[in-house]
Amino acid sequence: MRILLLEDDPYILELLLEGLAEDGYECTPCSSADEALELAQLFPFSLLILDVMLPEGADAGFDLGQRLRQKGISTPILFLSARSSVDDRVRGLEVGGDDYLSKPFAYRELLARVKVLQRRSSGQAQNVLNLPHGWSMDLSSREVYSATTRAELSRREYLLLELFACTPGRAFERLEIIERLWSGEGAVEAKVIDVYVSTLRRKTAEGLIETVRGVGYRLGRD
């Protein structure tokens, strides 16, 4: 299960990242509503955990939830907030939230709520993407395969292919790819992306990732 975690408090963010990772969840952290909106449109998350009070405003999380629903994103949303009034909880549900947890909270309760939302959404998402040249990508099992071959991809190779597969037609510059997949890991040279693309083509199909001259790369076409 892949979770988008929007929380601007570094201490809470670190606790949640560590706890959820230990319990087998893969979390993508972000600290702004705009970043969360972009990531939620790019990747097929199973759950969005959104803080309500953010640097953008006291109701920024609610506004983000509403924007996500308006864009047709149906991923379950769990709101986190230091505000615990009935009016706040009701508003969270009205703007598209599926659950609301007040701070401070016990991690065990958050984990239980995550599992409930996971059960509710089980089987509702489209888990298999059809790629060019007869290849497919299973977002649940993280398998990439054709009718005759299963590609053994590293974690980074898989995430790179997932980025292209979830946004067909869009070309990504090398530096943008680095910002998305190597965020916070220090300096990474742009030529590293060329190496990963070359490896992906070798493990799958030469035309699966297409070079866009003067820009970068995108998902290929049949």
ROMI-603536 format. One line per field, with one value per residue: x, y, z of N, C-alpha, C, CB in turn; residue number from 1. Coordinates in nm, 2 decimals. Glycine has a CB too. Layout:
n.u <- (X	...)
n.v <- (Y	...)
n.w <- (Z	...)
ca.u <- (X	...)
ca.v <- (Y	...)
ca.w <- (Z	...)
c.u <- (X	...)
c.v <- (Y	...)
c.w <- (Z	...)
cb.u <- (X	...)
cb.v <- (Y	...)
cb.w <- (Z	...)
seq <- (NUM	...)
//
This chain:
n.u <- (0.09	0.06	0.12	0.04	0.18	0.10	0.23	0.33	0.47	0.78	0.86	0.63	0.59	0.83	0.79	0.56	0.65	0.85	0.70	0.49	0.65	0.77	0.55	0.50	0.42	0.46	0.56	0.52	0.65	0.54	0.53	0.37	0.05	0.03	0.23	0.14	-0.10	0.00	0.15	-0.05	-0.19	-0.02	0.07	-0.05	-0.18	-0.27	-0.38	-0.44	-0.30	-0.37	-0.26	-0.45	-0.41	-0.18	0.12	0.01	-0.23	-0.50	-0.70	-0.60	-0.56	-0.83	-0.91	-0.74	-0.83	-1.09	-1.02	-0.89	-1.10	-1.27	-1.11	-1.15	-1.02	-1.04	-0.92	-0.89	-0.91	-0.76	-0.79	-0.58	-0.57	-0.52	-0.75	-1.05	-1.33	-1.68	-1.78	-1.55	-1.48	-1.71	-1.69	-1.46	-1.55	-1.74	-1.60	-1.49	-1.34	-1.26	-1.21	-1.13	-0.89	-0.80	-0.54	-0.36	-0.27	-0.28	-0.04	-0.12	-0.40	-0.41	-0.29	-0.48	-0.70	-0.60	-0.58	-0.85	-0.95	-0.80	-0.91	-1.16	-1.12	-1.01	-0.97	-1.10	-0.95	-0.79	-0.55	-0.37	-0.17	-0.17	0.10	0.30	0.40	0.31	0.36	0.29	0.20	0.17	0.03	-0.02	0.13	0.37	0.48	0.63	0.57	0.55	0.39	0.56	0.77	0.91	1.00	1.29	1.31	1.49	1.41	1.43	1.43	1.17	1.01	1.08	0.98	0.71	0.65	0.66	0.46	0.22	0.17	0.12	0.23	0.33	0.64	0.93	1.18	1.53	1.62	1.39	1.30	1.49	1.44	1.20	1.24	1.47	1.47	1.60	1.83	2.08	2.33	2.27	2.37	2.26	2.31	2.27	2.00	1.99	2.13	1.96	1.73	1.83	1.89	1.62	1.51	1.66	1.58	1.31	1.15	1.29	1.15	0.99	1.03	1.05	1.27	1.27	1.37	1.58	1.44	1.37	1.25	0.98	0.68	0.67	0.52	0.30)
n.v <- (-0.12	0.21	0.53	0.87	1.13	1.42	1.65	1.91	1.94	1.85	1.67	1.51	1.41	1.26	1.06	0.93	0.84	0.66	0.47	0.38	0.27	0.06	-0.10	-0.19	-0.02	0.19	0.52	0.84	1.14	1.49	1.85	2.06	2.18	2.22	2.06	1.81	1.79	1.78	1.54	1.35	1.35	1.24	0.98	0.66	0.65	0.46	0.57	0.89	1.09	1.37	1.67	1.93	2.20	2.41	2.57	2.72	2.80	2.79	2.62	2.48	2.21	2.11	2.25	2.14	1.87	1.91	2.01	1.79	1.60	1.74	1.71	1.46	1.26	0.98	0.86	0.73	0.96	1.06	1.29	1.48	1.67	1.94	2.05	1.97	2.00	1.94	2.07	2.09	1.83	1.74	1.91	1.82	1.57	1.66	1.79	1.58	1.40	1.08	1.00	1.12	1.24	1.35	1.55	1.55	1.21	0.86	0.64	0.38	0.40	0.55	0.37	0.17	0.29	0.34	0.08	0.01	0.19	0.09	-0.16	-0.09	0.03	-0.17	-0.34	-0.16	0.02	0.07	-0.16	-0.26	-0.15	-0.10	-0.11	0.01	-0.20	-0.45	-0.48	-0.49	-0.34	-0.41	-0.24	-0.31	-0.55	-0.47	-0.57	-0.60	-0.70	-0.90	-1.10	-1.31	-1.26	-1.16	-0.87	-0.81	-0.56	-0.30	-0.11	0.17	0.17	0.06	0.27	0.48	0.39	0.37	0.64	0.74	0.57	0.64	0.89	0.91	1.03	1.26	1.44	1.42	1.63	1.56	1.67	1.72	1.46	1.37	1.54	1.44	1.17	1.14	1.31	1.50	1.34	1.43	1.55	1.45	1.34	1.44	1.26	1.01	0.95	0.88	0.64	0.48	0.47	0.35	0.09	0.01	-0.01	-0.22	-0.43	-0.45	-0.34	-0.19	0.03	0.11	0.33	0.65	0.88	1.22	1.47	1.73	1.76	1.53	1.24	1.01	0.80	0.54	0.47	0.24)
n.w <- (0.00	-0.09	0.04	0.04	0.23	0.38	0.58	0.78	1.01	1.12	1.32	1.37	1.11	1.08	1.27	1.18	0.92	0.99	1.16	0.98	0.78	0.91	0.95	0.70	0.50	0.22	0.21	0.07	0.14	0.17	0.20	0.13	0.01	-0.27	-0.37	-0.29	-0.43	-0.69	-0.69	-0.62	-0.85	-1.03	-0.94	-0.85	-0.56	-0.26	-0.04	0.10	0.34	0.50	0.65	0.81	0.88	0.74	0.61	0.40	0.49	0.74	0.67	0.46	0.41	0.40	0.17	-0.02	-0.02	-0.13	-0.38	-0.49	-0.51	-0.69	-0.92	-0.98	-0.84	-0.65	-0.44	-0.11	0.17	0.47	0.71	0.92	1.22	1.45	1.54	1.68	1.68	1.64	1.41	1.25	1.20	1.06	0.84	0.72	0.62	0.45	0.25	0.11	0.26	0.40	0.66	0.98	1.20	1.52	1.65	1.96	1.87	1.91	1.78	1.72	1.69	1.46	1.28	1.28	1.17	0.91	0.82	0.81	0.61	0.40	0.36	0.28	0.03	-0.11	-0.41	-0.56	-0.71	-1.03	-1.10	-1.29	-1.55	-1.90	-2.11	-2.38	-2.67	-2.58	-2.31	-1.95	-1.64	-1.30	-1.04	-0.79	-0.72	-0.81	-1.04	-1.36	-1.68	-1.98	-2.23	-2.24	-2.07	-1.76	-1.61	-1.41	-1.20	-1.03	-0.73	-0.79	-1.07	-1.12	-1.01	-1.18	-1.42	-1.35	-1.32	-1.58	-1.69	-1.56	-1.66	-1.95	-2.25	-2.16	-2.15	-1.96	-1.82	-1.74	-1.50	-1.37	-1.32	-1.15	-0.93	-0.85	-0.79	-0.66	-0.44	-0.18	-0.15	-0.20	-0.44	-0.77	-1.08	-1.41	-1.61	-1.49	-1.52	-1.79	-1.78	-1.63	-1.79	-2.02	-1.90	-1.83	-2.09	-2.19	-2.02	-2.07	-2.33	-2.63	-2.73	-2.52	-2.36	-2.47	-2.63	-2.62	-2.81	-2.71	-2.48	-2.29	-2.16	-2.23	-2.20	-2.44	-2.76	-2.92)
ca.u <- (0.00	0.14	0.05	0.09	0.17	0.12	0.24	0.44	0.55	0.89	0.86	0.52	0.62	0.93	0.73	0.47	0.72	0.91	0.60	0.43	0.75	0.79	0.43	0.49	0.36	0.55	0.51	0.58	0.62	0.54	0.51	0.28	-0.07	0.05	0.31	0.06	-0.19	0.07	0.19	-0.17	-0.24	0.09	0.09	-0.17	-0.17	-0.38	-0.44	-0.38	-0.31	-0.35	-0.28	-0.54	-0.35	-0.06	0.17	-0.07	-0.36	-0.55	-0.79	-0.54	-0.59	-0.96	-0.92	-0.68	-0.92	-1.19	-0.97	-0.87	-1.23	-1.31	-1.03	-1.19	-0.94	-1.12	-0.83	-0.94	-0.84	-0.76	-0.75	-0.52	-0.58	-0.53	-0.88	-1.13	-1.47	-1.77	-1.79	-1.43	-1.49	-1.81	-1.64	-1.36	-1.62	-1.82	-1.51	-1.44	-1.26	-1.32	-1.19	-1.08	-0.83	-0.76	-0.41	-0.26	-0.33	-0.19	-0.01	-0.20	-0.53	-0.39	-0.27	-0.61	-0.78	-0.54	-0.62	-0.99	-0.96	-0.74	-1.01	-1.27	-1.08	-0.96	-1.03	-1.17	-0.86	-0.73	-0.42	-0.29	-0.16	-0.12	0.20	0.33	0.47	0.27	0.40	0.19	0.25	0.07	0.07	-0.03	0.24	0.48	0.54	0.63	0.57	0.49	0.33	0.66	0.88	0.89	1.12	1.33	1.35	1.52	1.31	1.44	1.38	1.03	0.95	1.10	0.88	0.58	0.63	0.62	0.34	0.11	0.15	0.15	0.23	0.41	0.78	1.00	1.32	1.61	1.63	1.26	1.29	1.58	1.37	1.08	1.27	1.59	1.45	1.66	1.93	2.20	2.35	2.26	2.40	2.16	2.34	2.22	1.87	2.02	2.17	1.84	1.64	1.90	1.86	1.48	1.49	1.72	1.50	1.17	1.15	1.36	1.06	0.89	1.05	1.09	1.35	1.22	1.49	1.58	1.36	1.40	1.19	0.83	0.64	0.67	0.39	0.30)
ca.v <- (0.00	0.33	0.64	1.01	1.18	1.56	1.69	2.01	1.93	1.76	1.57	1.42	1.35	1.15	0.95	0.86	0.77	0.54	0.38	0.32	0.19	-0.06	-0.18	-0.24	0.08	0.28	0.65	0.95	1.26	1.62	1.95	2.17	2.14	2.22	1.94	1.70	1.79	1.73	1.40	1.27	1.33	1.16	0.85	0.59	0.62	0.39	0.65	1.02	1.14	1.52	1.76	2.03	2.33	2.41	2.71	2.79	2.85	2.71	2.52	2.44	2.06	2.09	2.30	2.04	1.76	1.95	2.02	1.65	1.54	1.81	1.66	1.32	1.17	0.92	0.79	0.77	1.07	1.07	1.42	1.50	1.81	1.97	2.10	1.85	2.03	1.86	2.14	2.06	1.69	1.74	1.98	1.72	1.47	1.72	1.82	1.46	1.31	0.95	0.98	1.25	1.20	1.47	1.55	1.44	1.08	0.74	0.58	0.26	0.44	0.59	0.25	0.10	0.37	0.32	-0.05	0.02	0.25	0.00	-0.27	-0.03	0.06	-0.29	-0.39	-0.05	0.09	0.00	-0.19	-0.30	-0.05	-0.16	-0.03	-0.01	-0.31	-0.57	-0.49	-0.45	-0.30	-0.43	-0.14	-0.38	-0.64	-0.40	-0.65	-0.55	-0.82	-0.92	-1.24	-1.42	-1.22	-1.08	-0.79	-0.79	-0.42	-0.25	-0.02	0.29	0.14	0.05	0.40	0.56	0.34	0.41	0.79	0.75	0.49	0.71	1.01	0.88	1.14	1.38	1.43	1.47	1.66	1.48	1.74	1.70	1.33	1.37	1.61	1.36	1.03	1.15	1.42	1.49	1.24	1.49	1.58	1.34	1.39	1.42	1.14	0.89	0.91	0.81	0.50	0.40	0.45	0.24	-0.04	-0.02	-0.05	-0.35	-0.53	-0.46	-0.32	-0.07	0.14	0.14	0.47	0.73	1.00	1.35	1.55	1.86	1.76	1.42	1.11	0.99	0.66	0.53	0.44	0.12)
ca.w <- (0.00	-0.10	0.11	0.04	0.36	0.39	0.72	0.78	1.14	1.09	1.42	1.34	0.98	1.09	1.35	1.09	0.82	1.06	1.20	0.87	0.71	0.99	0.93	0.57	0.41	0.15	0.22	0.00	0.22	0.11	0.30	0.08	-0.06	-0.41	-0.40	-0.27	-0.54	-0.81	-0.67	-0.62	-0.99	-1.10	-0.89	-0.80	-0.42	-0.20	0.07	0.12	0.48	0.48	0.76	0.77	0.90	0.67	0.59	0.31	0.55	0.85	0.61	0.34	0.39	0.35	0.04	-0.10	-0.04	-0.22	-0.52	-0.54	-0.55	-0.81	-1.03	-1.01	-0.77	-0.55	-0.34	0.03	0.24	0.61	0.76	1.05	1.26	1.60	1.57	1.71	1.70	1.55	1.29	1.17	1.16	0.96	0.72	0.66	0.55	0.34	0.13	0.04	0.34	0.44	0.80	1.04	1.33	1.59	1.72	1.95	1.85	1.94	1.65	1.71	1.64	1.32	1.20	1.27	1.07	0.78	0.78	0.77	0.48	0.30	0.34	0.21	-0.10	-0.17	-0.53	-0.63	-0.80	-1.14	-1.06	-1.40	-1.66	-2.02	-2.16	-2.52	-2.71	-2.52	-2.17	-1.85	-1.51	-1.19	-0.94	-0.65	-0.69	-0.86	-1.14	-1.50	-1.76	-2.11	-2.24	-2.23	-1.99	-1.64	-1.59	-1.27	-1.19	-0.90	-0.68	-0.86	-1.21	-1.12	-0.98	-1.30	-1.52	-1.30	-1.34	-1.72	-1.72	-1.50	-1.73	-2.09	-2.34	-2.10	-2.15	-1.84	-1.82	-1.65	-1.37	-1.30	-1.28	-1.03	-0.82	-0.80	-0.75	-0.57	-0.36	-0.04	-0.14	-0.24	-0.58	-0.86	-1.21	-1.50	-1.69	-1.42	-1.58	-1.91	-1.75	-1.59	-1.91	-2.10	-1.84	-1.85	-2.23	-2.21	-1.95	-2.12	-2.48	-2.67	-2.75	-2.41	-2.32	-2.59	-2.62	-2.68	-2.84	-2.65	-2.36	-2.20	-2.19	-2.20	-2.23	-2.58	-2.82	-3.01)
c.u <- (0.09	0.06	0.12	0.07	0.20	0.12	0.36	0.51	0.65	0.89	0.75	0.54	0.72	0.87	0.64	0.54	0.79	0.81	0.54	0.52	0.77	0.67	0.40	0.43	0.47	0.49	0.59	0.55	0.62	0.50	0.42	0.16	-0.04	0.13	0.23	-0.04	-0.12	0.10	0.06	-0.22	-0.14	0.09	-0.04	-0.16	-0.29	-0.45	-0.37	-0.41	-0.27	-0.37	-0.37	-0.48	-0.20	-0.01	0.08	-0.20	-0.41	-0.64	-0.73	-0.56	-0.73	-0.97	-0.85	-0.77	-1.03	-1.14	-0.94	-1.00	-1.28	-1.24	-1.06	-1.11	-1.02	-1.05	-0.88	-0.85	-0.87	-0.71	-0.69	-0.53	-0.58	-0.66	-0.98	-1.28	-1.55	-1.78	-1.67	-1.44	-1.60	-1.76	-1.54	-1.44	-1.69	-1.73	-1.45	-1.36	-1.34	-1.31	-1.12	-1.02	-0.77	-0.62	-0.44	-0.33	-0.23	-0.17	-0.09	-0.34	-0.52	-0.38	-0.40	-0.70	-0.73	-0.58	-0.77	-1.01	-0.90	-0.84	-1.12	-1.24	-1.03	-1.04	-1.09	-1.08	-0.82	-0.59	-0.32	-0.29	-0.11	-0.02	0.22	0.40	0.44	0.31	0.29	0.26	0.14	0.12	0.06	0.09	0.37	0.56	0.53	0.65	0.51	0.43	0.43	0.77	0.84	1.01	1.16	1.39	1.39	1.41	1.31	1.39	1.23	0.96	0.97	1.00	0.74	0.55	0.59	0.48	0.21	0.08	0.18	0.14	0.31	0.56	0.84	1.14	1.40	1.61	1.50	1.25	1.38	1.51	1.26	1.13	1.40	1.58	1.51	1.78	2.07	2.21	2.34	2.28	2.29	2.18	2.29	2.09	1.89	2.05	2.05	1.75	1.70	1.87	1.72	1.45	1.54	1.64	1.36	1.17	1.22	1.27	0.97	0.91	1.11	1.17	1.29	1.33	1.48	1.50	1.40	1.34	1.04	0.80	0.62	0.53	0.41	0.32)
c.v <- (0.12	0.45	0.77	1.07	1.33	1.61	1.79	2.01	1.82	1.64	1.46	1.34	1.23	1.03	0.86	0.78	0.65	0.43	0.30	0.23	0.05	-0.16	-0.22	-0.15	0.16	0.42	0.75	1.08	1.39	1.72	2.06	2.11	2.13	2.09	1.82	1.68	1.73	1.58	1.31	1.25	1.25	1.02	0.79	0.55	0.54	0.47	0.78	1.06	1.28	1.59	1.88	2.17	2.33	2.55	2.79	2.85	2.75	2.60	2.47	2.29	2.04	2.14	2.20	1.92	1.79	1.95	1.88	1.59	1.61	1.76	1.51	1.22	1.11	0.84	0.83	0.87	1.06	1.20	1.41	1.64	1.83	2.02	1.98	1.88	1.95	1.93	2.11	1.92	1.68	1.80	1.89	1.62	1.53	1.76	1.70	1.37	1.18	0.92	1.11	1.21	1.33	1.45	1.60	1.31	0.97	0.68	0.45	0.29	0.47	0.47	0.17	0.16	0.35	0.18	-0.06	0.08	0.16	-0.11	-0.21	-0.01	-0.06	-0.33	-0.28	0.02	0.01	-0.03	-0.23	-0.19	-0.13	-0.06	-0.07	-0.15	-0.44	-0.59	-0.44	-0.42	-0.32	-0.34	-0.20	-0.46	-0.59	-0.49	-0.59	-0.67	-0.81	-1.06	-1.35	-1.39	-1.14	-1.00	-0.78	-0.65	-0.39	-0.15	0.11	0.28	0.13	0.19	0.49	0.52	0.38	0.56	0.81	0.69	0.57	0.84	1.00	1.01	1.26	1.35	1.49	1.51	1.58	1.54	1.72	1.56	1.31	1.43	1.52	1.23	1.03	1.26	1.40	1.39	1.30	1.51	1.45	1.40	1.35	1.29	1.01	0.85	0.84	0.66	0.42	0.38	0.34	0.10	-0.08	-0.07	-0.19	-0.46	-0.55	-0.45	-0.19	0.05	0.18	0.28	0.54	0.85	1.11	1.44	1.69	1.87	1.66	1.29	1.11	0.84	0.65	0.50	0.32	0.16)
c.w <- (0.00	-0.05	0.08	0.17	0.36	0.53	0.73	0.92	1.12	1.19	1.40	1.21	1.00	1.17	1.26	0.98	0.88	1.09	1.09	0.79	0.78	0.98	0.79	0.47	0.35	0.15	0.13	0.07	0.13	0.22	0.25	0.01	-0.21	-0.45	-0.39	-0.38	-0.67	-0.80	-0.68	-0.76	-1.07	-1.07	-0.83	-0.65	-0.37	-0.10	0.07	0.27	0.47	0.61	0.71	0.78	0.85	0.66	0.50	0.37	0.65	0.79	0.48	0.31	0.34	0.20	-0.06	-0.13	-0.14	-0.36	-0.58	-0.59	-0.68	-0.94	-1.06	-0.94	-0.65	-0.44	-0.20	0.10	0.39	0.65	0.90	1.09	1.41	1.64	1.58	1.72	1.60	1.41	1.19	1.12	1.05	0.83	0.65	0.57	0.43	0.22	0.06	0.13	0.38	0.59	0.85	1.18	1.39	1.65	1.87	1.94	1.88	1.80	1.62	1.65	1.49	1.23	1.18	1.17	0.93	0.73	0.74	0.63	0.37	0.27	0.25	0.06	-0.18	-0.30	-0.61	-0.74	-0.92	-1.12	-1.17	-1.51	-1.78	-2.09	-2.31	-2.54	-2.63	-2.37	-2.08	-1.72	-1.40	-1.08	-0.80	-0.62	-0.74	-0.96	-1.28	-1.59	-1.90	-2.12	-2.22	-2.13	-1.87	-1.61	-1.44	-1.26	-1.05	-0.86	-0.77	-1.01	-1.22	-1.10	-1.11	-1.41	-1.48	-1.33	-1.49	-1.75	-1.67	-1.57	-1.87	-2.17	-2.29	-2.10	-2.02	-1.86	-1.72	-1.51	-1.29	-1.25	-1.15	-0.91	-0.76	-0.74	-0.66	-0.47	-0.22	-0.03	-0.19	-0.39	-0.66	-1.00	-1.31	-1.58	-1.63	-1.48	-1.71	-1.89	-1.71	-1.70	-2.00	-2.04	-1.85	-1.99	-2.25	-2.14	-2.00	-2.28	-2.52	-2.68	-2.64	-2.36	-2.44	-2.56	-2.69	-2.69	-2.78	-2.52	-2.26	-2.25	-2.16	-2.23	-2.38	-2.63	-2.91	-3.16)
cb.u <- (-0.10	0.18	0.05	0.02	0.27	0.01	0.26	0.38	0.45	1.02	0.84	0.38	0.68	1.05	0.65	0.37	0.83	0.99	0.50	0.36	0.88	0.81	0.31	0.42	0.26	0.58	0.51	0.53	0.72	0.45	0.64	0.36	-0.18	0.13	0.43	-0.02	-0.25	0.20	0.26	-0.28	-0.25	0.22	0.20	-0.20	-0.16	-0.34	-0.43	-0.45	-0.22	-0.45	-0.14	-0.67	-0.35	-0.07	0.31	-0.10	-0.46	-0.63	-0.93	-0.39	-0.56	-1.06	-0.85	-0.54	-0.98	-1.25	-0.83	-0.81	-1.33	-1.29	-0.89	-1.19	-0.81	-1.22	-0.68	-0.94	-0.89	-0.68	-0.86	-0.37	-0.71	-0.42	-0.93	-1.08	-1.49	-1.91	-1.79	-1.30	-1.53	-1.94	-1.57	-1.28	-1.72	-1.88	-1.40	-1.37	-1.22	-1.25	-1.11	-1.19	-0.72	-0.86	-0.31	-0.17	-0.39	-0.26	0.14	-0.21	-0.59	-0.27	-0.17	-0.68	-0.79	-0.38	-0.59	-1.07	-0.89	-0.61	-1.06	-1.31	-0.98	-0.95	-1.13	-1.22	-0.73	-0.75	-0.43	-0.33	-0.07	-0.24	0.33	0.40	0.62	0.32	0.53	0.08	0.30	0.07	-0.02	-0.16	0.21	0.58	0.47	0.74	0.51	0.59	0.26	0.72	0.98	0.85	1.10	1.44	1.24	1.66	1.33	1.58	1.45	0.98	1.02	1.24	0.89	0.57	0.76	0.73	0.34	0.12	0.23	0.06	0.09	0.36	0.84	0.99	1.34	1.75	1.66	1.14	1.35	1.71	1.31	0.99	1.30	1.72	1.30	1.56	1.90	2.32	2.48	2.12	2.54	2.14	2.48	2.21	1.79	2.13	2.27	1.76	1.63	2.05	1.90	1.40	1.55	1.86	1.50	1.09	1.00	1.43	0.98	0.92	1.15	0.96	1.50	1.10	1.52	1.53	1.21	1.36	1.27	0.74	0.50	0.76	0.34	0.17)
cb.v <- (0.00	0.36	0.61	1.09	1.11	1.63	1.57	2.15	1.89	1.83	1.63	1.49	1.45	1.21	1.00	0.95	0.87	0.59	0.44	0.42	0.26	-0.03	-0.11	-0.36	0.17	0.23	0.70	0.96	1.28	1.63	2.00	2.26	2.23	2.34	1.93	1.71	1.93	1.81	1.38	1.33	1.47	1.22	0.84	0.46	0.75	0.26	0.58	1.13	1.06	1.57	1.82	2.03	2.37	2.34	2.70	2.71	2.88	2.79	2.59	2.47	1.99	2.17	2.44	2.00	1.72	2.08	2.10	1.57	1.56	1.96	1.68	1.29	1.24	0.82	0.83	0.64	1.21	0.95	1.52	1.45	1.87	2.08	2.20	1.78	2.18	1.86	2.29	2.08	1.59	1.81	2.11	1.66	1.40	1.85	1.91	1.50	1.38	0.83	0.85	1.36	1.10	1.52	1.64	1.44	1.07	0.64	0.54	0.18	0.55	0.69	0.16	0.09	0.52	0.32	-0.15	0.10	0.39	-0.07	-0.33	0.11	0.17	-0.41	-0.49	0.05	0.13	0.08	-0.31	-0.44	0.07	-0.19	-0.06	0.10	-0.28	-0.68	-0.41	-0.56	-0.16	-0.58	-0.02	-0.46	-0.77	-0.37	-0.79	-0.44	-0.93	-0.90	-1.25	-1.44	-1.14	-1.17	-0.65	-0.90	-0.33	-0.18	0.01	0.35	0.01	-0.04	0.47	0.54	0.19	0.38	0.86	0.68	0.36	0.73	1.13	0.77	1.19	1.41	1.49	1.37	1.81	1.47	1.88	1.73	1.23	1.44	1.74	1.32	0.95	1.16	1.46	1.45	1.12	1.41	1.65	1.26	1.34	1.54	1.14	0.92	1.04	0.88	0.50	0.48	0.59	0.27	-0.02	0.10	0.05	-0.35	-0.49	-0.34	-0.33	-0.10	0.12	0.04	0.48	0.77	0.98	1.41	1.55	1.96	1.75	1.46	1.00	1.09	0.63	0.42	0.56	0.04)
cb.w <- (0.12	-0.25	0.26	-0.08	0.46	0.30	0.82	0.76	1.26	1.10	1.56	1.33	0.89	1.17	1.47	1.02	0.76	1.18	1.28	0.78	0.70	1.14	0.99	0.57	0.48	0.01	0.37	-0.15	0.33	-0.01	0.35	-0.01	-0.03	-0.46	-0.31	-0.13	-0.57	-0.83	-0.54	-0.53	-1.05	-1.08	-0.79	-0.88	-0.34	-0.15	0.20	0.03	0.58	0.38	0.80	0.86	1.05	0.53	0.54	0.19	0.45	0.95	0.58	0.34	0.52	0.44	0.03	-0.04	0.10	-0.18	-0.51	-0.42	-0.44	-0.80	-1.00	-1.15	-0.72	-0.62	-0.36	0.11	0.19	0.68	0.75	1.06	1.20	1.63	1.46	1.83	1.68	1.61	1.31	1.26	1.27	1.01	0.75	0.76	0.64	0.40	0.18	-0.07	0.47	0.36	0.83	1.06	1.30	1.69	1.65	2.07	1.71	2.03	1.64	1.84	1.72	1.30	1.27	1.41	1.10	0.79	0.89	0.88	0.48	0.36	0.47	0.27	-0.11	-0.08	-0.50	-0.54	-0.72	-1.27	-0.96	-1.45	-1.62	-2.12	-2.09	-2.59	-2.69	-2.59	-2.14	-1.83	-1.51	-1.15	-0.95	-0.65	-0.77	-0.75	-1.14	-1.52	-1.68	-2.23	-2.38	-2.36	-2.07	-1.51	-1.65	-1.24	-1.23	-0.90	-0.54	-0.86	-1.26	-1.00	-0.86	-1.35	-1.54	-1.15	-1.32	-1.81	-1.66	-1.36	-1.66	-2.14	-2.37	-1.96	-2.27	-1.73	-1.80	-1.70	-1.38	-1.40	-1.39	-1.05	-0.86	-0.92	-0.87	-0.66	-0.34	0.05	-0.22	-0.19	-0.60	-0.85	-1.26	-1.59	-1.73	-1.27	-1.60	-1.99	-1.64	-1.48	-1.99	-2.11	-1.69	-1.82	-2.32	-2.15	-1.80	-2.07	-2.54	-2.80	-2.87	-2.30	-2.19	-2.67	-2.67	-2.59	-2.99	-2.74	-2.39	-2.06	-2.11	-2.28	-2.16	-2.62	-2.90	-2.99)
seq <- (1	2	3	4	5	6	7	8	9	10	11	12	13	14	15	16	17	18	19	20	21	22	23	24	25	26	27	28	29	30	31	32	33	34	35	36	37	38	39	40	41	42	43	44	45	46	47	48	49	50	51	52	53	54	55	56	57	58	59	60	61	62	63	64	65	66	67	68	69	70	71	72	73	74	75	76	77	78	79	80	81	82	83	84	85	86	87	88	89	90	91	92	93	94	95	96	97	98	99	100	101	102	103	104	105	106	107	108	109	110	111	112	113	114	115	116	117	118	119	120	121	122	123	124	125	126	127	128	129	130	131	132	133	134	135	136	137	138	139	140	141	142	143	144	145	146	147	148	149	150	151	152	153	154	155	156	157	158	159	160	161	162	163	164	165	166	167	168	169	170	171	172	173	174	175	176	177	178	179	180	181	182	183	184	185	186	187	188	189	190	191	192	193	194	195	196	197	198	199	200	201	202	203	204	205	206	207	208	209	210	211	212	213	214	215	216	217	218	219	220	221	222)
//
